[in-house]
Amino acid sequence: MVALESRGGVYIFYPQQRGAHASANLYSLIESAKANHLNDYAYLKYVFAQLPLATSKV
């Protein structure tokens, strides 16, 4: 079980580490949008629309 602290000191518990990592990534995207004074919904919509077009050199 993995605990992830969200805003206000509230902990969310995940039974698997993959779920905790996925949530942390999503929270990071949202907080980055807010820090840059962007509409978080519009930013996520843009990011998810661009994902199929992304290329990786890994």
ROLO-237995 format. One record per residue: residue in three letters; x, y, z of N, C-alpha, C in turn. Coordinates in nm, 3 decimals, always signed. Example, Ala and Ser with C-alpha at 12.3 -4.5 7.8 and 13.67 -1.06 7.14 Angstrom:
<nodes>
<node vexti="ala" n_x="+1.319" n_y="-0.569" n_z="+0.780" ca_x="+1.230" ca_y="-0.450" ca_z="+0.780" c_x="+1.320" c_y="-0.330" c_z="+0.780"/>
<node vexti="ser" n_x="+1.285" n_y="-0.225" n_z="+0.708" ca_x="+1.367" ca_y="-0.106" ca_z="+0.714" c_x="+1.290" c_y="+0.003" c_z="+0.787"/>
</nodes>
This chain:
<nodes>
<node vexti="met" n_x="+0.085" n_y="-0.117" n_z="+0.000" ca_x="+0.000" ca_y="+0.000" ca_z="+0.000" c_x="+0.090" c_y="+0.123" c_z="+0.000"/>
<node vexti="val" n_x="+0.057" n_y="+0.219" n_z="-0.085" ca_x="+0.135" ca_y="+0.341" ca_z="-0.099" c_x="+0.046" c_y="+0.459" c_z="-0.062"/>
<node vexti="ala" n_x="+0.101" n_y="+0.552" n_z="+0.016" ca_x="+0.027" ca_y="+0.672" ca_z="+0.054" c_x="+0.080" c_y="+0.790" c_z="-0.025"/>
<node vexti="leu" n_x="-0.010" n_y="+0.873" n_z="-0.074" ca_x="+0.025" ca_y="+0.993" ca_z="-0.147" c_x="-0.044" c_y="+1.109" c_z="-0.079"/>
<node vexti="glu" n_x="+0.034" n_y="+1.211" n_z="-0.041" ca_x="-0.025" ca_y="+1.325" ca_z="+0.027" c_x="-0.077" c_y="+1.424" c_z="-0.075"/>
<node vexti="ser" n_x="-0.202" n_y="+1.462" n_z="-0.061" ca_x="-0.260" ca_y="+1.562" ca_z="-0.150" c_x="-0.268" c_y="+1.695" c_z="-0.075"/>
<node vexti="arg" n_x="-0.333" n_y="+1.791" n_z="-0.135" ca_x="-0.345" ca_y="+1.923" ca_z="-0.073" c_x="-0.410" c_y="+1.915" c_z="+0.064"/>
<node vexti="gly" n_x="-0.366" n_y="+2.000" n_z="+0.153" ca_x="-0.426" ca_y="+2.010" ca_z="+0.284" c_x="-0.386" c_y="+1.897" c_z="+0.378"/>
<node vexti="gly" n_x="-0.282" n_y="+1.824" n_z="+0.345" ca_x="-0.234" ca_y="+1.719" ca_z="+0.433" c_x="-0.320" c_y="+1.594" c_z="+0.434"/>
<node vexti="val" n_x="-0.407" n_y="+1.579" n_z="+0.335" ca_x="-0.492" ca_y="+1.461" ca_z="+0.326" c_x="-0.415" c_y="+1.352" c_z="+0.252"/>
<node vexti="tyr" n_x="-0.414" n_y="+1.232" n_z="+0.309" ca_x="-0.344" ca_y="+1.121" ca_z="+0.245" c_x="-0.441" c_y="+1.033" c_z="+0.169"/>
<node vexti="ile" n_x="-0.399" n_y="+0.994" n_z="+0.049" ca_x="-0.477" ca_y="+0.901" ca_z="-0.033" c_x="-0.395" c_y="+0.773" c_z="-0.041"/>
<node vexti="phe" n_x="-0.457" n_y="+0.661" n_z="-0.014" ca_x="-0.386" ca_y="+0.534" ca_z="-0.014" c_x="-0.417" c_y="+0.455" c_z="-0.140"/>
<node vexti="tyr" n_x="-0.313" n_y="+0.400" n_z="-0.200" ca_x="-0.326" ca_y="+0.320" ca_z="-0.321" c_x="-0.276" c_y="+0.179" c_z="-0.293"/>
<node vexti="pro" n_x="-0.349" n_y="+0.079" n_z="-0.338" ca_x="-0.305" ca_y="-0.058" ca_z="-0.314" c_x="-0.180" c_y="-0.096" c_z="-0.395"/>
<node vexti="gln" n_x="-0.155" n_y="-0.027" n_z="-0.505" ca_x="-0.039" ca_y="-0.058" ca_z="-0.587" c_x="+0.041" c_y="+0.068" c_z="-0.615"/>
<node vexti="gln" n_x="+0.170" n_y="+0.051" n_z="-0.629" ca_x="+0.258" ca_y="+0.165" ca_z="-0.653" c_x="+0.232" c_y="+0.231" c_z="-0.788"/>
<node vexti="arg" n_x="+0.191" n_y="+0.153" n_z="-0.888" ca_x="+0.162" ca_y="+0.211" ca_z="-1.020" c_x="+0.050" c_y="+0.314" c_z="-1.014"/>
<node vexti="gly" n_x="-0.053" n_y="+0.287" n_z="-0.934" ca_x="-0.163" ca_y="+0.382" ca_z="-0.919" c_x="-0.117" c_y="+0.510" c_z="-0.853"/>
<node vexti="ala" n_x="-0.030" n_y="+0.497" n_z="-0.754" ca_x="+0.023" ca_y="+0.615" ca_z="-0.686" c_x="+0.108" c_y="+0.699" c_z="-0.781"/>
<node vexti="his" n_x="+0.188" n_y="+0.635" n_z="-0.864" ca_x="+0.271" ca_y="+0.708" ca_z="-0.962" c_x="+0.184" c_y="+0.779" c_z="-1.065"/>
<node vexti="ala" n_x="+0.081" n_y="+0.712" n_z="-1.112" ca_x="-0.009" ca_y="+0.773" ca_z="-1.210" c_x="-0.078" c_y="+0.896" c_z="-1.152"/>
<node vexti="ser" n_x="-0.125" n_y="+0.885" n_z="-1.030" ca_x="-0.191" ca_y="+0.999" ca_z="-0.965" c_x="-0.094" c_y="+1.113" c_z="-0.941"/>
<node vexti="ala" n_x="+0.027" n_y="+1.080" n_z="-0.898" ca_x="+0.127" ca_y="+1.184" ca_z="-0.874" c_x="+0.160" c_y="+1.258" c_z="-1.003"/>
<node vexti="asn" n_x="+0.170" n_y="+1.186" n_z="-1.114" ca_x="+0.196" ca_y="+1.250" ca_z="-1.243" c_x="+0.082" c_y="+1.344" c_z="-1.282"/>
<node vexti="leu" n_x="-0.041" n_y="+1.300" n_z="-1.261" ca_x="-0.156" ca_y="+1.383" ca_z="-1.295" c_x="-0.161" c_y="+1.507" c_z="-1.206"/>
<node vexti="tyr" n_x="-0.140" n_y="+1.490" n_z="-1.076" ca_x="-0.138" ca_y="+1.605" ca_z="-0.985" c_x="-0.028" c_y="+1.703" c_z="-1.023"/>
<node vexti="ser" n_x="+0.086" n_y="+1.651" n_z="-1.067" ca_x="+0.197" ca_y="+1.736" ca_z="-1.108" c_x="+0.160" c_y="+1.821" c_z="-1.229"/>
<node vexti="leu" n_x="+0.094" n_y="+1.759" n_z="-1.327" ca_x="+0.050" ca_y="+1.835" ca_z="-1.445" c_x="-0.048" c_y="+1.945" c_z="-1.406"/>
<node vexti="ile" n_x="-0.142" n_y="+1.913" n_z="-1.320" ca_x="-0.243" ca_y="+2.012" ca_z="-1.278" c_x="-0.178" c_y="+2.126" c_z="-1.202"/>
<node vexti="glu" n_x="-0.090" n_y="+2.094" n_z="-1.109" ca_x="-0.025" ca_y="+2.199" ca_z="-1.030" c_x="+0.068" c_y="+2.285" c_z="-1.116"/>
<node vexti="ser" n_x="+0.132" n_y="+2.226" n_z="-1.216" ca_x="+0.215" ca_y="+2.303" ca_z="-1.307" c_x="+0.132" c_y="+2.401" c_z="-1.387"/>
<node vexti="ala" n_x="+0.015" n_y="+2.357" n_z="-1.432" ca_x="-0.075" ca_y="+2.447" ca_z="-1.505" c_x="-0.119" c_y="+2.563" c_z="-1.416"/>
<node vexti="lys" n_x="-0.156" n_y="+2.532" n_z="-1.293" ca_x="-0.200" ca_y="+2.638" ca_z="-1.201" c_x="-0.086" c_y="+2.735" c_z="-1.172"/>
<node vexti="ala" n_x="+0.035" n_y="+2.684" n_z="-1.153" ca_x="+0.150" ca_y="+2.770" ca_z="-1.122" c_x="+0.181" c_y="+2.865" c_z="-1.237"/>
<node vexti="asn" n_x="+0.145" n_y="+2.825" n_z="-1.359" ca_x="+0.170" ca_y="+2.908" ca_z="-1.476" c_x="+0.045" c_y="+2.984" c_z="-1.521"/>
<node vexti="his" n_x="-0.053" n_y="+2.991" n_z="-1.431" ca_x="-0.177" ca_y="+3.067" ca_z="-1.454" c_x="-0.252" c_y="+3.021" c_z="-1.579"/>
<node vexti="leu" n_x="-0.255" n_y="+2.889" n_z="-1.599" ca_x="-0.329" ca_y="+2.831" ca_z="-1.711" c_x="-0.457" c_y="+2.766" c_z="-1.659"/>
<node vexti="asn" n_x="-0.553" n_y="+2.753" n_z="-1.746" ca_x="-0.674" ca_y="+2.679" ca_z="-1.714" c_x="-0.636" c_y="+2.531" c_z="-1.710"/>
<node vexti="asp" n_x="-0.647" n_y="+2.469" n_z="-1.593" ca_x="-0.598" ca_y="+2.332" ca_z="-1.579" c_x="-0.673" c_y="+2.233" c_z="-1.668"/>
<node vexti="tyr" n_x="-0.802" n_y="+2.251" n_z="-1.686" ca_x="-0.878" ca_y="+2.161" ca_z="-1.772" c_x="-0.833" c_y="+2.174" c_z="-1.918"/>
<node vexti="ala" n_x="-0.821" n_y="+2.298" n_z="-1.964" ca_x="-0.779" ca_y="+2.322" ca_z="-2.103" c_x="-0.637" c_y="+2.270" c_z="-2.126"/>
<node vexti="tyr" n_x="-0.550" n_y="+2.287" n_z="-2.026" ca_x="-0.412" ca_y="+2.240" ca_z="-2.038" c_x="-0.408" c_y="+2.087" c_z="-2.048"/>
<node vexti="leu" n_x="-0.481" n_y="+2.018" n_z="-1.963" ca_x="-0.485" ca_y="+1.871" ca_z="-1.968" c_x="-0.544" c_y="+1.823" c_z="-2.101"/>
<node vexti="lys" n_x="-0.647" n_y="+1.892" n_z="-2.147" ca_x="-0.709" ca_y="+1.856" ca_z="-2.274" c_x="-0.607" c_y="+1.868" c_z="-2.387"/>
<node vexti="tyr" n_x="-0.527" n_y="+1.975" n_z="-2.386" ca_x="-0.423" ca_y="+1.995" ca_z="-2.486" c_x="-0.316" c_y="+1.888" c_z="-2.476"/>
<node vexti="val" n_x="-0.268" n_y="+1.862" n_z="-2.355" ca_x="-0.162" ca_y="+1.763" ca_z="-2.335" c_x="-0.207" c_y="+1.625" c_z="-2.383"/>
<node vexti="phe" n_x="-0.327" n_y="+1.584" n_z="-2.345" ca_x="-0.375" ca_y="+1.452" ca_z="-2.384" c_x="-0.403" c_y="+1.443" c_z="-2.535"/>
<node vexti="ala" n_x="-0.436" n_y="+1.556" n_z="-2.597" ca_x="-0.454" ca_y="+1.556" ca_z="-2.742" c_x="-0.320" c_y="+1.542" c_z="-2.814"/>
<node vexti="gln" n_x="-0.214" n_y="+1.592" n_z="-2.753" ca_x="-0.081" ca_y="+1.587" ca_z="-2.814" c_x="-0.009" c_y="+1.454" c_z="-2.791"/>
<node vexti="leu" n_x="-0.050" n_y="+1.378" n_z="-2.693" ca_x="+0.018" ca_y="+1.251" ca_z="-2.662" c_x="+0.027" c_y="+1.154" c_z="-2.780"/>
<node vexti="pro" n_x="-0.078" n_y="+1.133" n_z="-2.858" ca_x="-0.066" ca_y="+1.040" ca_z="-2.970" c_x="+0.035" c_y="+1.085" c_z="-3.076"/>
<node vexti="leu" n_x="+0.067" n_y="+1.213" n_z="-3.077" ca_x="+0.160" ca_y="+1.267" ca_z="-3.176" c_x="+0.304" c_y="+1.266" c_z="-3.127"/>
<node vexti="ala" n_x="+0.324" n_y="+1.233" n_z="-3.001" ca_x="+0.458" ca_y="+1.237" ca_z="-2.941" c_x="+0.545" c_y="+1.124" c_z="-2.992"/>
<node vexti="thr" n_x="+0.673" n_y="+1.154" n_z="-3.002" ca_x="+0.771" ca_y="+1.051" ca_z="-3.041" c_x="+0.874" c_y="+1.042" c_z="-2.929"/>
<node vexti="ser" n_x="+0.930" n_y="+0.925" n_z="-2.917" ca_x="+1.030" ca_y="+0.902" ca_z="-2.813" c_x="+1.153" c_y="+0.838" c_z="-2.877"/>
<node vexti="lys" n_x="+1.268" n_y="+0.881" n_z="-2.831" ca_x="+1.393" ca_y="+0.826" ca_z="-2.883" c_x="+1.457" c_y="+0.734" c_z="-2.781"/>
<node vexti="val" n_x="+1.378" n_y="+0.668" n_z="-2.703" ca_x="+1.430" ca_y="+0.577" ca_z="-2.600" c_x="+1.455" c_y="+0.441" c_z="-2.658"/>
</nodes>
